[in-house]
Amino acid sequence: MSEKKYSDMTVQELRTEIANLKEKARKAEQLGIVNEYAVYERKATMAQSFLIDPTSIKPGEMYKITSDPGIYFHVEYLKGRFAWGYRLGGDKYEEALPISLLEPLKEGK
């Protein structure tokens, strides 16, 4: 089976890939293979980023980090499927997060 890039996959192919990766991660976790679990989780997170329209993430705005409850991320700019910015309350070092980890703050707009 040739590896297809996430950017070349259809929505259905991405959903199938994410389900397969989540299942592999679950099995690795059950077997106690922590590093393998982490790899599959990261791959699933990246695949999920291709289901999100990057224009829905706005530079200059604040987002919740779904994998880190109570932590907020200020987006400076986007590059591909990554949002670059910094976490609030931290050392303000710049980092990149896959856009699938960002959740808009609930606003009354």
Secondary structure, DSSP 8 states (H G I E B T S, - for coil): -----GGGS-HHHHHHHHHHHHHHHHHHHHTT-HHHHHHHHHHHHHHHHTTS-GGGS-TT-EEEETTSTT-EEEEEEEETTEEEEEETTS----EEEEGGGEEE-----
